[in-house]
C-alpha cells in the first residue's frame, strides 16, 4: 500500500461533500477499495472499505480499525 499517496490525497478530501472521498484499490486474497476522507475543522479521518468481504477478513479489518482508533496524531 502506498501510504504516501493516501497522506498526500487526504488534505483534498471532505467527508461532507459528494465525491469528497479518496479511494485506493487494495489487491490481495480479497480485493477491496479503501476510502478515506477528512472531517473539515477537526483531526478526524473517516475510513471505509468496499468489496466482497468474507467473515474472516471483516473480523480482521474491524480489529485493525479498533486498534487504529485508539491513536491520535499530534
C-alpha positions in Angstrom: 0.0 0.0 0.0 1.2 3.5 -0.9 0.6 5.4 2.4 2.3 8.4 0.9 -0.4 8.6 -1.8 -3.2 8.4 0.8 -1.4 11.0 3.0 -1.0 13.4 0.0 -4.6 13.0 -1.0 -6.2 13.5 2.4 -6.0 17.3 2.6 -8.1 17.5 -0.5 -10.9 15.3 0.9 -14.1 16.2 2.7 -16.4 13.7 4.3 -19.3 16.1 3.9 -19.1 16.5 0.1 -20.3 14.1 -2.5 -17.2 12.8 -4.2 -15.1 14.1 -1.3 -13.6 10.7 -0.5 -10.2 9.4 -1.8 -10.3 5.8 -3.0 -7.3 3.5 -3.1 -7.6 -0.1 -4.5 -6.2 -2.9 -2.4 -5.3 -6.1 -4.1 -4.9 -9.4 -2.3 -6.8 -12.5 -1.4 -10.0 -10.4 -1.1 -9.8 -7.3 -3.4 -11.1 -4.2 -1.7 -11.1 -0.4 -2.0 -10.0 1.8 0.8 -11.9 5.1 1.0 -10.7 7.9 3.3 -11.9 11.4 4.0 -11.1 14.2 6.4 -13.6 15.9 8.6 -13.1 19.7 8.0 -12.2 21.6 11.1 -11.2 18.5 13.1 -8.4 16.0 13.1 -10.9 13.1 12.4 -10.3 10.9 9.4 -13.1 8.6 8.2 -12.3 5.2 6.8 -14.5 2.9 4.7 -13.7 -0.3 2.9 -15.7 -1.7 0.0 -15.6 -5.2 -1.5 -16.9 -8.7 -1.0 -15.6 -9.3 2.4 -15.7 -12.8 4.0 -16.2 -13.2 7.7 -12.5 -13.7 8.4 -11.5 -10.6 6.5 -14.3 -8.5 8.1 -13.2 -9.5 11.6 -9.5 -8.7 10.9 -10.5 -5.3 9.5 -12.7 -4.5 12.4 -9.9 -5.4 14.8 -7.4 -3.2 12.9 -9.8 -0.2 12.8 -10.5 -0.5 16.5 -6.7 -0.5 17.3 -6.1 2.5 14.9 -9.0 4.4 16.5 -7.1 4.4 19.8 -4.3 6.6 18.4 -4.2 10.3 17.8 -1.7 12.3 15.8 -0.2 15.4 17.4 
